[in-house]
Amino acid sequence: MKWREVWGAVLLGTAAPVAGCGLALESADRAAANQGLLLFVGVRASNLVYGLMILASFIAAAGLIFLIPAVIRRIPRKALRLGVGWTAGLAVAAAVPYLGIILIFAFLGAVGIGDDVRITAGDGSSVLISQDGFDGDRVIIYAQHDEYHYKRVRNAPEIAGWPRVKDQDCRLETGEATTLTCGGVALTVDQQTPGT
C-alpha cells in the first residue's frame, strides 16, 4: 500500500465518525423538535449538524482525491485503466456543480441566517432570543427547559427591527415574574402559547 492509499483510507475513516456524530446530533435535534423544544449546545444543534456534515464532506473528498487515482493506477490493462479514469473524471466534473450548490446551502445552514442571543439571569436561568436575519422583524423568545433545551414561549414584535436584539442591552430578571428588558422595552416571559 502506498502512502496515497493510506492517507485516503485514513481520511475516509475519519469522515465516517464525523458524519456519524452529525447524524446522531440531527436525530437528537429532531426528537427535541417533536416535543416542541429547541436543542441548543452553545449554538443551535441544526447549525452544528450542517457544520459537521460540511466537515465530513471535505474530509471524505480529500480522502477520495488520494484514494481514487491510486486505485485506478493499479488496474493492469491500459485500455480499462483509461476508461475507468475518464469515467471517474467525468463523474467528478458532473458532481462538482451539484455538490457546490449543496455546500452553499449547508454553509448558510451552518452559520445560520439570523441571530440567537442567550441572556442569563443572576440565578442561572436563561432565555434564548431568536431574530431572523433579513429585516429582523421576527423575534421569538424561548425559555430554558433544561440544560440544553429551550421551549418557545412567545413572539416579541416589541423588540423587532433595528437595532438588532444582539445590539440592544438586554438583561433578564427573575422574581415573581421573569422579565426581559431590551433597550427601554420590558417584556414578561412566561409559559404562553407559542402563537402569541
Backbone as JSON, one array per atom type, in Angstrom:
{
  "sequence": "MKWREVWGAVLLGTAAPVAGCGLALESADRAAANQGLLLFVGVRASNLVYGLMILASFIAAAGLIFLIPAVIRRIPRKALRLGVGWTAGLAVAAAVPYLGIILIFAFLGAVGIGDDVRITAGDGSSVLISQDGFDGDRVIIYAQHDEYHYKRVRNAPEIAGWPRVKDQDCRLETGEATTLTCGGVALTVDQQTPGT",
  "N": [[0.84, -1.19, 0.0], [0.58, 2.15, -0.89], [1.56, 5.49, 0.17], [-0.41, 7.33, -0.58], [-2.73, 5.8, -0.76], [-2.91, 4.98, 1.88], [-3.29, 7.44, 3.23], [-5.68, 8.22, 1.99], [-7.43, 6.2, 2.87], [-7.29, 6.66, 5.63], [-8.37, 9.27, 5.81], [-10.97, 8.84, 4.79], [-11.82, 7.08, 6.74], [-11.84, 8.82, 8.89], [-13.79, 10.65, 8.15], [-16.13, 9.2, 8.4], [-16.86, 8.81, 11.27], [-17.24, 11.53, 11.9], [-19.38, 12.27, 10.27], [-21.18, 10.46, 11.39], [-21.46, 11.5, 13.99], [-22.71, 13.91, 13.32], [-25.12, 12.92, 12.28], [-26.19, 11.66, 14.56], [-26.53, 13.87, 16.25], [-28.36, 15.28, 14.72], [-30.52, 13.56, 14.87], [-31.11, 13.76, 17.61], [-31.81, 16.44, 17.68], [-34.09, 16.43, 16.06], [-35.75, 14.8, 17.62], [-36.07, 16.46, 19.85], [-37.4, 18.6, 18.63], [-39.78, 17.35, 17.96], [-40.96, 17.27, 20.44], [-41.53, 19.86, 20.82], [-39.37, 21.42, 21.49], [-36.26, 23.26, 21.46], [-33.05, 22.38, 20.65], [-30.08, 23.41, 22.03], [-26.73, 23.9, 22.03], [-24.7, 25.76, 22.84], [-24.67, 26.76, 20.29], [-27.35, 26.62, 17.89], [-28.47, 23.29, 17.51], [-29.07, 22.38, 14.95], [-27.53, 24.05, 13.32], [-24.98, 23.17, 14.02], [-25.11, 20.55, 13.11], [-25.19, 20.92, 10.3], [-22.64, 22.06, 10.02], [-20.97, 19.91, 10.83], [-21.57, 18.08, 8.83], [-20.61, 19.42, 6.56], [-17.88, 19.48, 7.2], [-17.36, 16.69, 7.26], [-17.86, 16.13, 4.58], [-15.79, 17.52, 3.23], [-13.53, 16.23, 4.31], [-13.98, 13.6, 3.42], [-13.94, 14.04, 0.65], [-11.26, 14.83, 0.3], [-10.04, 12.44, 1.04], [-10.96, 10.76, -1.03], [-9.73, 11.98, -3.19], [-7.08, 11.3, -2.77], [-7.29, 8.5, -2.79], [-8.72, 7.42, -5.08], [-7.22, 7.95, -7.58], [-4.95, 6.39, -6.98], [-6.0, 3.82, -6.78], [-7.02, 3.47, -9.36], [-4.66, 3.47, -10.83], [-3.72, 0.96, -10.27], [-4.99, -0.8, -11.94], [-4.41, -3.27, -14.28], [-4.69, -3.45, -17.15], [-4.25, -1.26, -19.83], [-6.21, 0.0, -21.51], [-8.59, -0.44, -20.08], [-7.9, 0.85, -17.71], [-7.65, 3.53, -18.62], [-10.3, 3.95, -19.47], [-11.76, 3.69, -17.06], [-10.54, 5.77, -15.66], [-11.26, 8.07, -17.2], [-14.04, 7.9, -16.97], [-14.37, 8.21, -14.2], [-13.31, 10.8, -13.97], [-15.2, 12.29, -15.5], [-17.48, 11.8, -13.96], [-16.8, 13.12, -11.59], [-16.59, 15.74, -12.59], [-19.25, 16.2, -13.31], [-20.47, 16.03, -10.85], [-19.42, 18.08, -9.25], [-20.59, 20.79, -9.62], [-23.2, 20.34, -8.63], [-22.7, 19.42, -6.0], [-21.42, 21.7, -5.08], [-23.53, 23.57, -4.98], [-25.12, 22.35, -3.02], [-23.34, 22.5, -0.85], [-23.19, 25.27, -0.52], [-25.78, 25.91, 0.44], [-25.71, 24.31, 2.72], [-23.66, 25.6, 4.11], [-24.89, 28.06, 4.61], [-26.87, 27.13, 6.33], [-25.23, 26.25, 8.39], [-23.94, 28.54, 9.41], [-26.13, 29.94, 10.03], [-28.98, 31.93, 9.47], [-29.62, 34.63, 10.77], [-29.95, 35.7, 14.2], [-29.11, 34.28, 17.33], [-29.5, 34.91, 20.61], [-28.41, 34.43, 23.81], [-29.57, 35.14, 26.98], [-28.75, 35.45, 30.31], [-29.96, 35.19, 33.61], [-29.34, 36.37, 37.0], [-29.76, 34.19, 38.71], [-29.08, 32.03, 37.18], [-30.91, 31.01, 35.38], [-32.08, 31.16, 31.99], [-32.9, 32.78, 28.86], [-33.52, 32.39, 25.38], [-33.17, 34.34, 22.61], [-34.35, 34.66, 19.43], [-33.77, 36.06, 16.3], [-34.75, 36.88, 13.04], [-32.67, 36.88, 10.07], [-33.02, 38.65, 7.98], [-34.83, 41.21, 7.68], [-35.16, 41.51, 10.34], [-37.64, 41.51, 11.58], [-38.92, 39.47, 12.85], [-39.06, 38.12, 15.91], [-38.44, 35.73, 18.34], [-38.98, 34.38, 21.53], [-37.48, 32.05, 23.64], [-37.84, 30.04, 26.47], [-35.78, 28.64, 29.04], [-35.73, 25.17, 29.23], [-34.39, 22.87, 30.09], [-30.94, 21.98, 30.7], [-29.93, 21.92, 28.03], [-32.07, 22.42, 26.37], [-34.62, 24.51, 25.02], [-37.8, 26.11, 25.29], [-40.3, 27.37, 23.22], [-41.88, 30.39, 23.99], [-43.05, 32.86, 23.37], [-43.78, 35.34, 20.82], [-42.0, 38.34, 20.02], [-42.64, 41.12, 18.94], [-42.24, 43.66, 19.85], [-39.55, 44.2, 20.26], [-38.45, 43.88, 17.82], [-36.86, 44.48, 14.61], [-34.7, 47.28, 14.04], [-32.45, 48.83, 16.36], [-30.75, 45.65, 16.15], [-31.52, 42.78, 18.21], [-29.23, 41.65, 19.38], [-27.63, 43.85, 19.59], [-28.85, 45.43, 21.4], [-29.05, 46.34, 24.83], [-29.74, 43.84, 26.54], [-31.26, 42.33, 29.36], [-32.04, 39.92, 31.88], [-34.35, 39.41, 34.39], [-35.36, 37.74, 37.29], [-38.01, 36.78, 39.46], [-41.06, 37.44, 40.97], [-42.23, 37.47, 38.48], [-40.74, 36.59, 35.38], [-38.75, 38.81, 33.76], [-37.79, 40.31, 30.77], [-35.66, 42.73, 29.66], [-34.99, 44.85, 27.07], [-33.22, 47.37, 25.72], [-35.33, 50.05, 26.08], [-37.6, 48.57, 26.51], [-39.67, 46.45, 28.34], [-40.41, 43.07, 28.79], [-42.64, 40.5, 29.7], [-41.77, 37.24, 30.39], [-43.23, 34.31, 30.11], [-44.96, 31.14, 30.35], [-46.57, 31.18, 27.85], [-48.8, 30.43, 25.13], [-47.37, 29.19, 22.07], [-48.22, 30.68, 19.85], [-48.59, 33.33, 20.53]],
  "CA": [[0.0, 0.0, 0.0], [1.36, 3.37, -0.98], [1.16, 6.5, 1.14], [-1.67, 7.95, -1.01], [-3.82, 4.89, -0.37], [-3.02, 5.02, 3.34], [-3.93, 8.7, 3.6], [-7.07, 8.16, 1.53], [-8.2, 5.34, 3.79], [-7.37, 7.34, 6.93], [-9.31, 10.38, 5.7], [-12.32, 8.28, 4.7], [-12.14, 6.55, 8.07], [-12.11, 9.95, 9.77], [-15.05, 11.27, 7.74], [-17.27, 8.38, 8.84], [-17.36, 9.17, 12.6], [-17.71, 12.92, 11.9], [-20.74, 12.2, 9.73], [-21.99, 9.76, 12.39], [-21.79, 12.47, 15.06], [-23.7, 14.83, 12.76], [-26.41, 12.23, 12.19], [-26.69, 11.47, 15.92], [-27.0, 15.17, 16.72], [-29.57, 15.6, 13.96], [-31.59, 12.73, 15.44], [-31.47, 14.37, 18.89], [-32.49, 17.7, 17.37], [-35.43, 16.09, 15.58], [-36.52, 14.31, 18.77], [-36.43, 17.64, 20.65], [-38.41, 19.36, 17.87], [-41.06, 16.63, 18.09], [-41.51, 17.6, 21.75], [-41.71, 21.31, 20.86], [-38.19, 22.02, 22.13], [-35.12, 23.65, 20.63], [-31.79, 21.89, 21.2], [-29.09, 24.49, 21.95], [-25.48, 23.48, 22.67], [-23.82, 26.89, 22.54], [-25.31, 27.2, 19.04], [-28.45, 25.7, 17.58], [-27.97, 21.98, 17.1], [-29.19, 22.26, 13.5], [-26.35, 24.7, 12.74], [-23.84, 22.29, 14.25], [-25.28, 19.4, 12.2], [-24.72, 21.35, 8.99], [-21.2, 22.22, 10.09], [-20.34, 18.59, 10.85], [-21.73, 17.46, 7.51], [-19.67, 20.08, 5.66], [-16.55, 18.98, 7.56], [-17.26, 15.3, 6.8], [-17.79, 16.15, 3.12], [-14.45, 17.92, 2.8], [-12.58, 15.17, 4.69], [-14.19, 12.47, 2.51], [-13.46, 14.42, -0.68], [-9.8, 14.75, 0.33], [-9.7, 11.02, 1.04], [-11.19, 10.21, -2.36], [-8.71, 12.54, -4.09], [-5.89, 10.47, -2.59], [-7.52, 7.06, -2.98], [-9.21, 7.0, -6.4], [-6.14, 7.79, -8.57], [-4.07, 5.28, -6.61], [-6.68, 2.56, -7.11], [-7.1, 3.37, -10.82], [-3.33, 3.11, -11.33], [-3.48, -0.48, -10.06], [-5.65, -1.6, -12.98], [-3.29, -3.69, -15.14], [-4.9, -3.21, -18.58], [-4.19, 0.17, -20.11], [-7.49, 0.47, -22.05], [-9.54, -0.42, -18.97], [-7.46, 1.9, -16.79], [-8.04, 4.81, -19.22], [-11.77, 4.04, -19.45], [-12.18, 3.95, -15.67], [-10.06, 7.11, -15.31], [-12.11, 9.07, -17.85], [-15.38, 7.82, -16.37], [-14.27, 8.84, -12.87], [-13.15, 12.24, -14.18], [-16.5, 12.84, -15.93], [-18.39, 11.75, -12.81], [-16.41, 14.22, -10.69], [-16.95, 17.01, -13.24], [-20.7, 16.35, -13.24], [-20.91, 16.15, -9.46], [-18.9, 19.28, -8.58], [-21.56, 21.89, -9.51], [-24.29, 19.91, -7.76], [-22.19, 19.43, -4.63], [-21.17, 23.09, -4.73], [-24.81, 24.18, -4.58], [-25.49, 21.75, -1.73], [-22.45, 23.04, 0.18], [-23.57, 26.67, -0.28], [-26.93, 25.9, 1.34], [-25.27, 23.76, 4.0], [-22.91, 26.65, 4.77], [-25.89, 29.01, 5.14], [-27.47, 26.48, 7.49], [-24.25, 26.14, 9.48], [-23.71, 29.84, 10.04], [-27.42, 30.45, 10.47], [-29.43, 33.19, 8.89], [-30.29, 35.28, 11.89], [-29.19, 35.77, 15.45], [-29.59, 33.65, 18.55], [-28.84, 35.58, 21.73], [-28.8, 33.85, 25.11], [-29.5, 36.08, 28.09], [-28.79, 34.69, 31.57], [-30.28, 35.96, 34.81], [-28.43, 36.17, 38.11], [-29.95, 32.88, 39.33], [-28.64, 30.99, 36.26], [-31.9, 30.71, 34.36], [-31.79, 31.93, 30.79], [-33.8, 32.77, 27.71], [-32.87, 32.45, 24.08], [-33.91, 35.24, 21.74], [-34.02, 34.38, 18.04], [-34.21, 37.12, 15.39], [-34.45, 36.49, 11.67], [-31.51, 37.58, 9.55], [-33.29, 39.51, 6.84], [-35.14, 42.55, 8.14], [-35.21, 41.49, 11.8], [-38.99, 41.79, 12.09], [-39.47, 38.3, 13.54], [-38.29, 37.81, 17.11], [-39.08, 34.69, 19.14], [-38.32, 34.16, 22.82], [-37.53, 30.68, 24.14], [-37.46, 29.93, 27.88], [-34.96, 27.45, 29.31], [-36.48, 24.0, 29.67], [-33.36, 22.18, 30.88], [-29.6, 22.49, 30.38], [-29.68, 22.05, 26.6], [-33.31, 22.6, 25.62], [-35.42, 25.72, 25.23], [-39.18, 25.98, 24.83], [-40.83, 28.63, 22.69], [-42.93, 30.93, 24.86], [-43.79, 33.99, 22.79], [-43.19, 36.23, 19.83], [-41.69, 39.63, 20.64], [-42.53, 42.17, 17.93], [-41.87, 44.91, 20.51], [-38.1, 44.43, 20.17], [-38.04, 43.52, 16.47], [-36.35, 45.57, 13.76], [-33.39, 47.83, 14.31], [-31.24, 48.0, 16.33], [-30.99, 44.21, 16.35], [-31.55, 42.36, 19.61], [-27.85, 41.44, 19.87], [-27.01, 45.15, 19.83], [-29.54, 46.1, 22.49], [-28.54, 45.92, 26.13], [-30.81, 43.01, 27.11], [-30.99, 41.67, 30.63], [-33.13, 39.07, 32.36], [-34.54, 39.48, 35.84], [-36.34, 36.78, 37.78], [-38.67, 37.16, 40.72], [-42.45, 37.0, 40.84], [-42.36, 37.19, 37.05], [-39.48, 36.7, 34.66], [-38.84, 39.99, 32.91], [-36.69, 40.55, 29.84], [-35.6, 44.15, 29.31], [-34.1, 45.13, 25.95], [-33.35, 48.81, 25.5], [-36.31, 50.6, 27.01], [-38.81, 47.74, 26.47], [-39.7, 45.33, 29.3], [-41.34, 42.02, 28.37], [-42.82, 39.39, 30.63], [-41.51, 35.94, 29.75], [-43.93, 33.25, 30.83], [-45.28, 29.98, 29.54], [-47.71, 31.43, 27.0], [-48.87, 29.54, 23.98], [-46.4, 29.62, 21.09], [-48.75, 31.57, 18.82], [-48.77, 34.69, 20.99]],
  "C": [[0.88, 1.24, 0.0], [0.79, 4.41, -0.04], [-0.14, 7.18, 0.74], [-2.86, 7.09, -0.59], [-4.02, 4.91, 1.14], [-3.73, 6.3, 3.78], [-5.38, 8.74, 3.16], [-7.94, 7.35, 2.46], [-8.36, 6.01, 5.15], [-8.4, 8.47, 6.89], [-10.75, 9.88, 5.58], [-12.76, 7.7, 6.04], [-12.43, 7.64, 9.08], [-13.45, 10.6, 9.45], [-16.26, 10.5, 8.28], [-17.73, 8.74, 10.26], [-17.84, 10.63, 12.69], [-19.13, 12.97, 11.38], [-21.67, 11.49, 10.71], [-22.4, 10.67, 13.54], [-22.85, 13.46, 14.57], [-25.07, 14.19, 12.69], [-27.01, 11.99, 13.57], [-27.24, 12.77, 16.49], [-28.27, 15.58, 16.0], [-30.77, 14.81, 14.49], [-32.06, 13.3, 16.78], [-32.22, 15.68, 18.68], [-33.91, 17.44, 16.9], [-36.32, 15.6, 16.72], [-36.95, 15.48, 19.66], [-37.51, 18.44, 19.95], [-39.76, 18.68, 17.95], [-41.73, 16.89, 19.43], [-41.72, 19.11, 21.9], [-40.55, 22.03, 21.51], [-37.13, 22.35, 21.09], [-33.85, 23.18, 21.33], [-30.71, 22.95, 20.95], [-27.86, 24.07, 22.73], [-24.4, 24.54, 22.41], [-24.2, 27.55, 21.23], [-26.49, 26.27, 18.83], [-27.87, 24.39, 17.09], [-28.05, 21.82, 15.59], [-28.0, 22.93, 12.8], [-25.12, 23.81, 12.87], [-23.9, 21.06, 13.34], [-24.78, 19.76, 10.81], [-23.2, 21.49, 8.98], [-20.47, 20.89, 10.08], [-20.44, 17.9, 9.5], [-20.8, 18.1, 6.47], [-18.25, 19.56, 5.93], [-16.36, 17.55, 7.06], [-17.15, 15.24, 5.28], [-16.4, 16.5, 2.63], [-13.41, 16.85, 3.14], [-12.71, 13.99, 3.73], [-13.69, 12.8, 1.11], [-11.94, 14.36, -0.76], [-9.34, 13.29, 0.3], [-9.86, 10.39, -0.34], [-10.16, 10.73, -3.37], [-7.41, 11.74, -3.97], [-6.13, 9.04, -3.07], [-7.86, 6.68, -4.42], [-8.08, 6.91, -7.44], [-5.21, 6.62, -8.25], [-4.69, 3.93, -6.97], [-6.76, 2.39, -8.62], [-5.75, 2.97, -11.4], [-3.02, 1.62, -11.16], [-4.15, -1.36, -11.1], [-4.6, -1.97, -14.02], [-3.49, -3.37, -16.62], [-5.03, -1.72, -18.85], [-5.54, 0.71, -20.6], [-8.53, 0.56, -20.93], [-9.2, 0.68, -17.97], [-7.85, 3.28, -17.32], [-9.56, 5.0, -19.19], [-12.3, 4.36, -18.05], [-11.75, 5.35, -15.25], [-10.93, 8.2, -15.91], [-13.52, 9.07, -17.26], [-15.38, 8.47, -15.0], [-14.14, 10.35, -13.0], [-14.45, 12.91, -14.6], [-17.5, 12.85, -14.78], [-18.09, 12.88, -11.83], [-16.82, 15.56, -11.29], [-18.46, 17.25, -13.18], [-21.17, 16.6, -11.81], [-20.5, 17.46, -8.8], [-19.92, 20.42, -8.52], [-22.71, 21.56, -8.55], [-23.85, 19.96, -6.29], [-21.88, 20.84, -4.16], [-22.44, 23.79, -4.27], [-25.25, 23.65, -3.22], [-24.64, 22.35, -0.6], [-22.75, 24.51, 0.48], [-24.74, 26.72, 0.7], [-26.59, 25.31, 2.71], [-24.48, 24.8, 4.8], [-23.87, 27.68, 5.37], [-26.6, 28.43, 6.36], [-26.52, 26.42, 8.68], [-24.03, 27.47, 10.18], [-25.01, 30.44, 10.54], [-27.74, 31.78, 9.81], [-30.26, 33.86, 9.97], [-29.4, 35.23, 13.11], [-29.89, 34.98, 16.53], [-28.79, 34.26, 19.69], [-29.34, 34.93, 23.01], [-28.54, 34.88, 26.19], [-29.68, 35.28, 29.38], [-29.06, 35.62, 32.73], [-29.27, 35.64, 35.91], [-28.55, 34.8, 38.75], [-29.57, 31.73, 38.4], [-29.66, 30.61, 35.21], [-31.64, 31.6, 33.15], [-32.93, 31.86, 29.79], [-32.96, 32.86, 26.46], [-33.75, 33.31, 23.19], [-33.42, 34.99, 20.31], [-34.6, 35.49, 17.16], [-33.8, 36.74, 13.97], [-33.35, 37.39, 11.09], [-31.78, 38.52, 8.41], [-33.58, 40.93, 7.3], [-35.31, 42.63, 9.65], [-36.58, 41.7, 12.39], [-39.62, 40.6, 12.8], [-38.54, 37.94, 14.69], [-39.09, 36.81, 17.93], [-38.27, 34.5, 20.42], [-38.57, 32.71, 23.25], [-37.09, 30.71, 25.6], [-36.68, 28.63, 28.08], [-35.84, 26.34, 29.87], [-35.59, 23.1, 30.54], [-32.01, 22.68, 30.38], [-29.38, 22.76, 28.89], [-30.92, 22.32, 25.76], [-34.02, 23.89, 26.02], [-36.79, 25.5, 24.63], [-39.69, 27.34, 24.38], [-41.98, 29.12, 23.58], [-43.69, 32.09, 24.24], [-43.02, 34.63, 21.64], [-42.96, 37.57, 20.51], [-41.54, 40.71, 19.57], [-42.11, 43.52, 18.53], [-40.38, 45.23, 20.38], [-37.55, 44.07, 18.79], [-37.49, 44.74, 15.73], [-34.95, 45.98, 14.17], [-33.42, 48.76, 15.5], [-31.59, 46.55, 16.63], [-30.89, 43.87, 17.83], [-30.14, 42.2, 20.17], [-27.15, 42.75, 20.19], [-27.71, 45.95, 20.93], [-28.98, 45.56, 23.81], [-29.64, 45.13, 26.85], [-30.34, 42.4, 28.42], [-32.24, 40.95, 31.1], [-33.17, 39.14, 33.86], [-35.63, 38.49, 36.23], [-36.86, 37.25, 39.12], [-40.08, 36.6, 40.66], [-42.76, 36.66, 39.39], [-40.97, 37.34, 36.43], [-39.63, 37.83, 33.65], [-37.58, 40.14, 32.07], [-36.75, 42.02, 29.45], [-34.56, 44.33, 28.21], [-34.29, 46.6, 25.58], [-34.29, 49.39, 26.53], [-37.59, 49.78, 27.1], [-38.67, 46.58, 27.45], [-40.78, 44.35, 28.87], [-41.43, 40.98, 29.45], [-42.64, 38.08, 29.87], [-42.18, 34.89, 30.62], [-44.27, 32.13, 29.86], [-46.57, 30.21, 28.75], [-47.74, 30.41, 25.88], [-47.96, 30.07, 22.9], [-46.94, 30.61, 20.06], [-48.86, 33.01, 19.26], [-47.54, 35.52, 20.79]]
}
